């Protein structure tokens, strides 16, 4: 069963996403605050993280950047009302694997999550652990 963390401060959107993912047989945890999310991410493993940018405590950009210092494999899908190209670029630069703007279709969100998880499962374990591989020719 796929384990998803939703980090979204809008209670209604958080609940709607959770219900849609649970209907897809995913295990879902939710959090509404960036600082609390940081603590959860340091203690638990997830197959995918849905991350809003505008959060209380710690914003999604900083959360993604800090998370990437110790985990390069878990996919991050940023969810935001910020639709400008500069916002998307900044999201990718901070470690996002994909970006979806609000409002969005729930089906599209689910397709993106499944695609990210499928792709991340094909990363060799060596690379998931931040090891450096040196090839000698």
C-alpha positions as CSV (number, residue, x, y, z in Angstrom):
1,X,0.0,0.0,0.0
2,X,1.3,3.4,-1.0
3,X,2.0,5.7,1.9
4,X,1.4,9.4,1.2
5,X,1.9,12.5,3.4
6,X,-0.3,15.6,2.6
7,X,1.2,18.9,3.9
8,X,-1.6,21.4,3.2
9,X,-3.0,24.0,5.5
10,X,-6.4,24.4,4.0
11,X,-8.5,21.9,6.0
12,X,-11.1,21.3,3.3
13,X,-8.6,20.7,0.5
14,X,-6.5,18.5,2.8
15,X,-9.6,16.4,3.6
16,X,-10.7,16.2,0.0
17,X,-7.3,15.0,-1.2
18,X,-7.1,12.5,1.6
19,X,-10.6,11.1,0.7
20,X,-9.6,10.8,-2.9
21,X,-6.3,9.0,-2.1
22,X,-7.9,6.7,0.4
23,X,-10.5,5.7,-2.3
24,X,-7.4,4.7,-4.4
25,X,-6.3,2.4,-1.6
26,X,-3.5,4.7,-0.4
27,X,-2.5,5.1,3.2
28,X,-2.6,8.8,4.0
29,X,-1.2,11.0,6.8
30,X,-2.1,14.7,6.9
31,X,-0.4,17.7,8.5
32,X,-1.3,21.4,8.4
33,X,1.9,23.1,9.5
34,X,5.4,23.2,8.1
35,X,7.3,22.7,11.4
36,X,5.2,19.7,12.4
37,X,5.6,18.3,8.9
38,X,9.4,18.6,9.3
39,X,9.3,16.5,12.4
40,X,7.1,13.9,10.8
41,X,9.4,13.7,7.8
42,X,12.4,13.1,10.0
43,X,10.7,10.1,11.7
44,X,8.7,8.4,8.9
45,X,9.1,7.2,5.4
46,X,6.6,7.9,2.6
47,X,6.2,6.9,-1.0
48,X,5.2,10.4,-2.0
49,X,4.8,13.9,-0.4
50,X,2.2,16.4,-1.4
51,X,3.5,19.8,-0.3
52,X,1.8,23.1,-0.3
53,X,4.0,26.2,-0.5
54,X,2.2,28.7,1.7
55,X,2.3,27.0,5.1
56,X,2.3,28.2,8.7
57,X,5.6,27.6,10.6
58,X,7.8,26.8,7.6
59,X,7.0,27.3,4.0
60,X,7.0,24.5,1.4
61,X,10.1,25.8,-0.4
62,X,12.2,25.7,2.7
63,X,10.7,22.3,3.8
64,X,11.6,20.7,0.4
65,X,15.1,22.2,0.4
66,X,15.9,20.9,3.9
67,X,14.3,17.5,3.2
68,X,16.4,17.0,0.1
69,X,19.6,17.3,2.2
70,X,18.9,13.8,3.6
71,X,16.4,12.3,1.1
72,X,16.8,12.5,-2.6
73,X,14.5,9.6,-3.5
74,X,11.1,10.3,-2.1
75,X,9.1,12.2,-4.7
76,X,7.7,15.7,-3.8
77,X,4.7,17.0,-5.6
78,X,4.2,20.7,-4.8
79,X,0.6,22.0,-4.7
80,X,0.2,25.7,-4.9
81,X,-2.0,28.6,-5.9
82,X,1.2,30.2,-7.1
83,X,1.1,29.6,-10.9
84,X,3.8,32.0,-12.1
85,X,6.7,30.3,-13.9
86,X,9.2,31.8,-11.4
87,X,7.3,30.0,-8.6
88,X,7.4,26.7,-10.4
89,X,11.1,27.1,-11.2
90,X,11.8,27.9,-7.6
91,X,9.9,24.8,-6.5
92,X,11.9,22.6,-8.8
93,X,15.1,24.2,-7.6
94,X,14.2,23.5,-4.0
95,X,13.7,19.8,-4.8
96,X,10.2,19.3,-6.1
97,X,9.7,16.5,-8.6
98,X,6.5,17.9,-10.0
99,X,4.2,20.9,-9.5
100,X,0.4,21.3,-9.8
101,X,-1.5,24.5,-9.4
102,X,-4.8,25.1,-7.6
103,X,-7.5,24.5,-8.6
104,X,-6.7,21.1,-10.1
105,X,-8.5,17.9,-11.1
106,X,-8.3,15.2,-8.4
107,X,-7.8,12.6,-11.2
108,X,-4.8,14.5,-12.5
109,X,-3.3,14.7,-9.0
110,X,-3.7,10.9,-8.6
111,X,-2.1,10.3,-12.0
112,X,0.9,12.5,-11.0
113,X,1.3,10.7,-7.7
114,X,1.2,7.3,-9.3
115,X,3.7,8.3,-11.9
116,X,6.1,9.8,-9.4
117,X,5.9,6.7,-7.2
118,X,6.5,4.4,-10.2
119,X,9.5,6.4,-11.3
120,X,11.0,6.6,-7.8
121,X,10.7,2.8,-7.4
122,X,13.1,2.4,-10.3
123,X,15.9,4.3,-8.7
124,X,18.7,2.0,-7.6
125,X,19.0,1.6,-3.8
126,X,22.6,2.9,-4.0
127,X,21.4,6.3,-5.3
128,X,18.5,6.5,-2.9
129,X,21.1,6.5,0.0
130,X,23.0,9.5,-1.4
131,X,26.0,7.4,-2.1
132,X,28.6,8.6,-4.7
133,X,29.2,6.1,-7.4
134,X,32.5,6.4,-9.2
135,X,32.9,4.6,-12.5
136,X,36.4,3.5,-13.6
137,X,36.9,3.0,-17.3
